[in-house]
Structures are given as C-alpha cells and as structure tokens.
C-alpha cells in the first residue's frame, strides 16, 4: 500500500503544492503541505475508488487546506493576516510568460474559482469538480464560463 500511495503523491505533487501555496502565507507553506500529505496518508486506506484518485486527492487536499486556514485565523489577529496577504507582487521581467499570466490571473480569483479553473485545466469534468467543491454541475459550468470571459476581458481584450 505504501508504494501505491507514494506513486499517487509523485503523480500529483504539483497539484498538492499548488493547493498548499494557494491557501497559505509563504512561511506556512511547508506546514500546510505536510498537513495535506499526512491527511492524504490517513485517508488513503479508506479510498474506495468510487471517484477517480485525482478527485479524491483534490477533495482531501482542499478540505485539509481550508481547515488549516480556519485554525490559523483563529490563532492570529485579523489585521496581521490581512497585512501579510496584501503585499505588492514583485514585477518579473518575464511578464509575458504564460505560466506567470495564468498565475497572476488565478490570484485575482476567489479560492473556489481558482480551484475550479485548476481542475478544469487538468481535464476534470463538471461532475468531478462538483464532487470536490460541493456545488452543482450547472454552477460549475457557469463559473467556468464566467472565468473564461473574465480572462478574455483582462488578457485578450478586443483582439477577437
């Protein structure tokens, strides 16, 4: 079972790292990443295969990240959290890099919308996304359409 779990983590490390980075401050990254890995390990034996392994992984990782954030906020003053979240991003010389454009755009989205977009880009169906985020498939499709429109408005403009 350990080798199978190790392979699942290896195949999905980028997703896990993205979720951890999305839900934490820079100094909390390792803590939340380790917490997600521990929760995935604890939950792995109960995975029944009723959904894809990726769907299960997203659900566990997102729930763990949300719990981590809730606990963190309870232990810190709200002003301290806000001052750390609202930091000006440094400008890079590679602003036109697709990954940076996507990351910049995702930072403007709510956590739910960013997770929906990430799963959509990973090829998940609306029904699979529904299992993870807990909203209807129609709501998922509507959000994807709105996200696409917002991206086009912000980054593509009138060049249609």
GROMACS elastic network, one bead per residue, 0.5 to 0.9 nm:
[ bonds ]
;  ai    aj funct       b0    kb
    1     4     6  0.52285   500
    1     5     6  0.62370   500
    1     6     6  0.86042   500
    1    44     6  0.88920   500
    1    45     6  0.82022   500
    2     5     6  0.50852   500
    2     6     6  0.60384   500
    2     7     6  0.86154   500
    2    41     6  0.89560   500
    3     7     6  0.62135   500
    3     8     6  0.87218   500
    4     7     6  0.51377   500
    4     8     6  0.63319   500
    4     9     6  0.87795   500
    5     8     6  0.50595   500
    5     9     6  0.62723   500
    5    10     6  0.85698   500
    5    40     6  0.87767   500
    5    41     6  0.74170   500
    5    44     6  0.73100   500
    6     9     6  0.51975   500
    6    10     6  0.61301   500
    6    11     6  0.86339   500
    7    11     6  0.60583   500
    7    12     6  0.85456   500
    8    11     6  0.51953   500
    8    12     6  0.61749   500
    8    13     6  0.83245   500
    8    53     6  0.79298   500
    8    54     6  0.86021   500
    8    57     6  0.88714   500
    9    12     6  0.51761   500
    9    13     6  0.55055   500
    9    16     6  0.81744   500
    9    37     6  0.81515   500
    9    40     6  0.88706   500
   10    13     6  0.53273   500
   10    14     6  0.85492   500
   11    14     6  0.79895   500
   11    15     6  0.89453   500
   12    15     6  0.53856   500
   12    16     6  0.63349   500
   12    17     6  0.86982   500
   12    54     6  0.76839   500
   12    57     6  0.83512   500
   13    16     6  0.51004   500
   13    17     6  0.60265   500
   13    18     6  0.85014   500
   14    17     6  0.51451   500
   14    18     6  0.60884   500
   14    19     6  0.86581   500
   15    18     6  0.51166   500
   15    19     6  0.62440   500
   15    20     6  0.86039   500
   15    58     6  0.79755   500
   15   118     6  0.85443   500
   16    19     6  0.52561   500
   16    20     6  0.61894   500
   16    21     6  0.86220   500
   16    33     6  0.72781   500
   16    36     6  0.76423   500
   16    37     6  0.82899   500
   16    57     6  0.82692   500
   16    58     6  0.78726   500
   16    61     6  0.68160   500
   17    20     6  0.50634   500
   17    21     6  0.60657   500
   17    22     6  0.84707   500
   17    29     6  0.84966   500
   17    33     6  0.66345   500
   18    21     6  0.51036   500
   18    22     6  0.59648   500
   18    23     6  0.86844   500
   19    22     6  0.50465   500
   19    23     6  0.63540   500
   19    24     6  0.87900   500
   19    33     6  0.84204   500
   19    58     6  0.84331   500
   19    61     6  0.70288   500
   19    62     6  0.68334   500
   19    65     6  0.73455   500
   19   115     6  0.80228   500
   20    23     6  0.54923   500
   20    24     6  0.63310   500
   20    28     6  0.87771   500
   20    29     6  0.61303   500
   20    30     6  0.82131   500
   20    31     6  0.88545   500
   20    32     6  0.57967   500
   20    33     6  0.53572   500
   20    36     6  0.77230   500
   20    61     6  0.80236   500
   20    62     6  0.85193   500
   20    65     6  0.65979   500
   21    24     6  0.54914   500
   21    25     6  0.73432   500
   21    26     6  0.74214   500
   21    28     6  0.85818   500
   21    29     6  0.59187   500
   21    32     6  0.83368   500
   21    33     6  0.81370   500
   22    25     6  0.83162   500
   22    65     6  0.88296   500
   22   107     6  0.84014   500
   22   111     6  0.75982   500
   22   114     6  0.87578   500
   23    29     6  0.84130   500
   23    32     6  0.81979   500
   23    62     6  0.87411   500
   23    65     6  0.61087   500
   23    66     6  0.73048   500
   23    68     6  0.84381   500
   23    69     6  0.68407   500
   23   111     6  0.80006   500
   24    27     6  0.78466   500
   24    28     6  0.56525   500
   24    29     6  0.58721   500
   24    32     6  0.71900   500
   24    65     6  0.81338   500
   24    68     6  0.86447   500
   24    69     6  0.71661   500
   24    85     6  0.89751   500
   25    28     6  0.53048   500
   25    29     6  0.65018   500
   25    81     6  0.87229   500
   25    84     6  0.72226   500
   25    85     6  0.70278   500
   26    29     6  0.55061   500
   26    30     6  0.85735   500
   27    30     6  0.74423   500
   27    31     6  0.83020   500
   28    31     6  0.52899   500
   28    32     6  0.61910   500
   28    33     6  0.84625   500
   29    32     6  0.53941   500
   29    33     6  0.59376   500
   29    34     6  0.84863   500
   30    33     6  0.50249   500
   30    34     6  0.59861   500
   30    35     6  0.84261   500
   31    34     6  0.52690   500
   31    35     6  0.61095   500
   31    36     6  0.86749   500
   32    36     6  0.61068   500
   32    37     6  0.85859   500
   32    64     6  0.81287   500
   32    65     6  0.66302   500
   32    68     6  0.67824   500
   32    69     6  0.87768   500
   33    36     6  0.52030   500
   33    37     6  0.63091   500
   33    38     6  0.86818   500
   33    61     6  0.89950   500
   33    65     6  0.85410   500
   34    37     6  0.50455   500
   34    38     6  0.60912   500
   34    39     6  0.85563   500
   35    38     6  0.51107   500
   35    39     6  0.61397   500
   35    40     6  0.85404   500
   35    61     6  0.89094   500
   35    64     6  0.71732   500
   35    65     6  0.81277   500
   35    68     6  0.80644   500
   36    39     6  0.51259   500
   36    40     6  0.60642   500
   36    41     6  0.85822   500
   36    60     6  0.75369   500
   36    61     6  0.54767   500
   36    62     6  0.84519   500
   36    63     6  0.89004   500
   36    64     6  0.58320   500
   36    65     6  0.69828   500
   37    40     6  0.50591   500
   37    41     6  0.61801   500
   37    42     6  0.86367   500
   37    61     6  0.81055   500
   38    41     6  0.50973   500
   38    42     6  0.61760   500
   38    43     6  0.85827   500
   39    43     6  0.60211   500
   39    44     6  0.83430   500
   39    60     6  0.71702   500
   39    61     6  0.77986   500
   39    64     6  0.70956   500
   40    43     6  0.51224   500
   40    44     6  0.57648   500
   40    57     6  0.71346   500
   40    60     6  0.64840   500
   40    61     6  0.72967   500
   41    44     6  0.51540   500
   41    45     6  0.76977   500
   42    45     6  0.70578   500
   42    46     6  0.82499   500
   43    46     6  0.54547   500
   43    47     6  0.66501   500
   43    60     6  0.79875   500
   44    47     6  0.52983   500
   44    48     6  0.88971   500
   45    48     6  0.81147   500
   47    50     6  0.79556   500
   47    51     6  0.88836   500
   47    53     6  0.81762   500
   47    56     6  0.76302   500
   48    51     6  0.79928   500
   49    52     6  0.64153   500
   49    53     6  0.70222   500
   49    56     6  0.85729   500
   50    53     6  0.88948   500
   50    56     6  0.89431   500
   51    54     6  0.81808   500
   51    55     6  0.63181   500
   51    56     6  0.65750   500
   51   128     6  0.78367   500
   51   131     6  0.85294   500
   52    55     6  0.52470   500
   52    56     6  0.63960   500
   52    57     6  0.86046   500
   52   128     6  0.82541   500
   53    56     6  0.51074   500
   53    57     6  0.60140   500
   53    58     6  0.86362   500
   54    58     6  0.61390   500
   54    59     6  0.85885   500
   54   124     6  0.89064   500
   55    58     6  0.52209   500
   55    59     6  0.62560   500
   55    60     6  0.87308   500
   55   119     6  0.89569   500
   55   124     6  0.82134   500
   55   128     6  0.63463   500
   55   129     6  0.74330   500
   55   131     6  0.72913   500
   55   132     6  0.64564   500
   56    59     6  0.51891   500
   56    60     6  0.62386   500
   56    61     6  0.85203   500
   56   131     6  0.85311   500
   56   132     6  0.75356   500
   57    60     6  0.52760   500
   57    61     6  0.59572   500
   57    62     6  0.84157   500
   58    61     6  0.51025   500
   58    62     6  0.58610   500
   58    63     6  0.83408   500
   58   115     6  0.89930   500
   58   119     6  0.85918   500
   58   132     6  0.64463   500
   58   133     6  0.89892   500
   59    62     6  0.53051   500
   59    63     6  0.60394   500
   59    64     6  0.84339   500
   59   131     6  0.76602   500
   59   133     6  0.73998   500
   60    63     6  0.52624   500
   60    64     6  0.60127   500
   60    65     6  0.85067   500
   60   132     6  0.85121   500
   61    64     6  0.51285   500
   61    65     6  0.60426   500
   61    66     6  0.85747   500
   62    65     6  0.50210   500
   62    66     6  0.60713   500
   62    67     6  0.85189   500
   62   115     6  0.86702   500
   62   132     6  0.80764   500
   62   133     6  0.84782   500
   63    66     6  0.51377   500
   63    67     6  0.61361   500
   63    68     6  0.85168   500
   64    67     6  0.51217   500
   64    68     6  0.60596   500
   64    69     6  0.86244   500
   65    68     6  0.50048   500
   65    69     6  0.61888   500
   65    70     6  0.86170   500
   66    69     6  0.51336   500
   66    70     6  0.61647   500
   66    71     6  0.86706   500
   67    70     6  0.50699   500
   67    71     6  0.62211   500
   67    72     6  0.85012   500
   68    71     6  0.52764   500
   68    72     6  0.61059   500
   68    73     6  0.86773   500
   69    73     6  0.60753   500
   69    74     6  0.85738   500
   70    73     6  0.52551   500
   70    74     6  0.63126   500
   70    75     6  0.88427   500
   71    74     6  0.51910   500
   71    75     6  0.64885   500
   71    76     6  0.89424   500
   72    75     6  0.52686   500
   72    76     6  0.63486   500
   73    76     6  0.52289   500
   73    77     6  0.71286   500
   73    78     6  0.69448   500
   73    81     6  0.73370   500
   74    77     6  0.76656   500
   74    78     6  0.86139   500
   76    79     6  0.84097   500
   76    80     6  0.68389   500
   76    81     6  0.69041   500
   77    80     6  0.54463   500
   77    81     6  0.66438   500
   77    82     6  0.89174   500
   78    81     6  0.52211   500
   78    82     6  0.62183   500
   78    83     6  0.86361   500
   79    82     6  0.51285   500
   79    83     6  0.60726   500
   79    84     6  0.86564   500
   80    83     6  0.52381   500
   80    84     6  0.63879   500
   80    85     6  0.87515   500
   81    84     6  0.53099   500
   81    85     6  0.62336   500
   81    86     6  0.87385   500
   82    85     6  0.50547   500
   82    86     6  0.60608   500
   83    86     6  0.54454   500
   83    87     6  0.71396   500
   84    87     6  0.63173   500
   86    89     6  0.89443   500
   91    94     6  0.84946   500
   91    95     6  0.75233   500
   92    95     6  0.58796   500
   92   100     6  0.89568   500
   93    96     6  0.84001   500
   94    97     6  0.55041   500
   94   100     6  0.76816   500
   95    98     6  0.82391   500
   95   100     6  0.64198   500
   95   101     6  0.68284   500
   96    99     6  0.85654   500
   96   100     6  0.71779   500
   96   101     6  0.65761   500
   97   100     6  0.53391   500
   97   101     6  0.62350   500
   97   102     6  0.86846   500
   98   101     6  0.50360   500
   98   102     6  0.60956   500
   98   103     6  0.84796   500
   99   102     6  0.51156   500
   99   103     6  0.60216   500
   99   104     6  0.84421   500
  100   104     6  0.58838   500
  100   105     6  0.83986   500
  101   104     6  0.50732   500
  101   105     6  0.61115   500
  101   106     6  0.85491   500
  101   155     6  0.84336   500
  102   105     6  0.50716   500
  102   106     6  0.60436   500
  102   107     6  0.85801   500
  103   106     6  0.50339   500
  103   107     6  0.61897   500
  103   108     6  0.89190   500
  104   107     6  0.52296   500
  104   108     6  0.68973   500
  105   108     6  0.53773   500
  105   109     6  0.69707   500
  105   114     6  0.89468   500
  105   151     6  0.72242   500
  105   154     6  0.85776   500
  105   155     6  0.87992   500
  106   109     6  0.52121   500
  106   110     6  0.81382   500
  106   111     6  0.86865   500
  106   113     6  0.82686   500
  106   114     6  0.55273   500
  106   115     6  0.89182   500
  106   117     6  0.81114   500
  106   118     6  0.87098   500
  107   110     6  0.78021   500
  107   111     6  0.86094   500
  107   114     6  0.76831   500
  108   114     6  0.85185   500
  109   112     6  0.78959   500
  109   113     6  0.58138   500
  109   114     6  0.55590   500
  109   147     6  0.84141   500
  110   113     6  0.52320   500
  110   114     6  0.60341   500
  110   115     6  0.85123   500
  111   114     6  0.50969   500
  111   115     6  0.60914   500
  111   116     6  0.85503   500
  112   115     6  0.51614   500
  112   116     6  0.61428   500
  112   117     6  0.86167   500
  112   133     6  0.71815   500
  113   117     6  0.60766   500
  113   118     6  0.84889   500
  113   140     6  0.89544   500
  113   143     6  0.70568   500
  113   144     6  0.79705   500
  113   147     6  0.75528   500
  114   117     6  0.50958   500
  114   118     6  0.60640   500
  114   119     6  0.85962   500
  114   147     6  0.89984   500
  115   118     6  0.50138   500
  115   119     6  0.61294   500
  115   120     6  0.84263   500
  115   129     6  0.88806   500
  115   133     6  0.81663   500
  116   119     6  0.52284   500
  116   120     6  0.59973   500
  116   121     6  0.85610   500
  116   129     6  0.66873   500
  116   133     6  0.77474   500
  116   140     6  0.73410   500
  116   143     6  0.80063   500
  116   144     6  0.73008   500
  117   121     6  0.60420   500
  117   122     6  0.84641   500
  117   143     6  0.88246   500
  117   144     6  0.68048   500
  117   147     6  0.76285   500
  118   121     6  0.52017   500
  118   122     6  0.62350   500
  118   123     6  0.88767   500
  119   123     6  0.64557   500
  119   124     6  0.54924   500
  119   125     6  0.83518   500
  119   128     6  0.88203   500
  119   129     6  0.67814   500
  120   123     6  0.51786   500
  120   124     6  0.52263   500
  120   125     6  0.70176   500
  120   126     6  0.79392   500
  120   129     6  0.77966   500
  120   144     6  0.79022   500
  121   124     6  0.74359   500
  124   127     6  0.80364   500
  124   128     6  0.59149   500
  124   129     6  0.63682   500
  125   128     6  0.51727   500
  125   129     6  0.62623   500
  125   130     6  0.85452   500
  125   137     6  0.88516   500
  126   129     6  0.50851   500
  126   130     6  0.60585   500
  126   131     6  0.88197   500
  126   136     6  0.84578   500
  126   137     6  0.51831   500
  126   138     6  0.77889   500
  126   139     6  0.89128   500
  126   140     6  0.60141   500
  126   141     6  0.64027   500
  127   131     6  0.65358   500
  127   136     6  0.79801   500
  127   137     6  0.54842   500
  127   140     6  0.84090   500
  128   131     6  0.52665   500
  128   132     6  0.68330   500
  128   137     6  0.85375   500
  129   132     6  0.52567   500
  129   133     6  0.61855   500
  129   134     6  0.79894   500
  129   135     6  0.84215   500
  129   137     6  0.76236   500
  129   140     6  0.72503   500
  130   133     6  0.54243   500
  130   134     6  0.52262   500
  130   135     6  0.54093   500
  130   136     6  0.57933   500
  130   137     6  0.55987   500
  130   139     6  0.86868   500
  130   140     6  0.68537   500
  131   134     6  0.57013   500
  131   135     6  0.78771   500
  131   136     6  0.87767   500
  132   135     6  0.84586   500
  133   136     6  0.88813   500
  133   140     6  0.88659   500
  135   138     6  0.82974   500
  135   139     6  0.63139   500
  135   140     6  0.67962   500
  136   139     6  0.51282   500
  136   140     6  0.63115   500
  136   141     6  0.87607   500
  137   141     6  0.62217   500
  137   142     6  0.85875   500
  138   141     6  0.51070   500
  138   142     6  0.61415   500
  138   143     6  0.85845   500
  139   142     6  0.50187   500
  139   143     6  0.60928   500
  139   144     6  0.85635   500
  140   143     6  0.51380   500
  140   144     6  0.61748   500
  140   145     6  0.86489   500
  141   144     6  0.50866   500
  141   145     6  0.62301   500
  141   146     6  0.86846   500
  142   145     6  0.51040   500
  142   146     6  0.62302   500
  142   147     6  0.85776   500
  143   146     6  0.50119   500
  143   147     6  0.59862   500
  143   148     6  0.85190   500
  144   147     6  0.50191   500
  144   148     6  0.61375   500
  144   149     6  0.85840   500
  145   148     6  0.51768   500
  145   149     6  0.62273   500
  145   150     6  0.86510   500
  146   149     6  0.50395   500
  146   150     6  0.60755   500
  146   151     6  0.85279   500
  147   150     6  0.51071   500
  147   151     6  0.61244   500
  147   152     6  0.85923   500
  148   151     6  0.50949   500
  148   152     6  0.61417   500
  148   153     6  0.85741   500
  149   152     6  0.50967   500
  149   153     6  0.61080   500
  149   154     6  0.86067   500
  150   153     6  0.50672   500
  150   154     6  0.61208   500
  150   155     6  0.84584   500
  151   154     6  0.51743   500
  151   155     6  0.57785   500
  151   156     6  0.73123   500
  151   157     6  0.89442   500
  152   155     6  0.54124   500
  152   157     6  0.60772   500
  152   158     6  0.87214   500
  153   156     6  0.60186   500
  153   157     6  0.50200   500
  153   158     6  0.79254   500
  154   157     6  0.62384   500
  156   159     6  0.62153   500
  156   160     6  0.77858   500
  157   160     6  0.76560   500
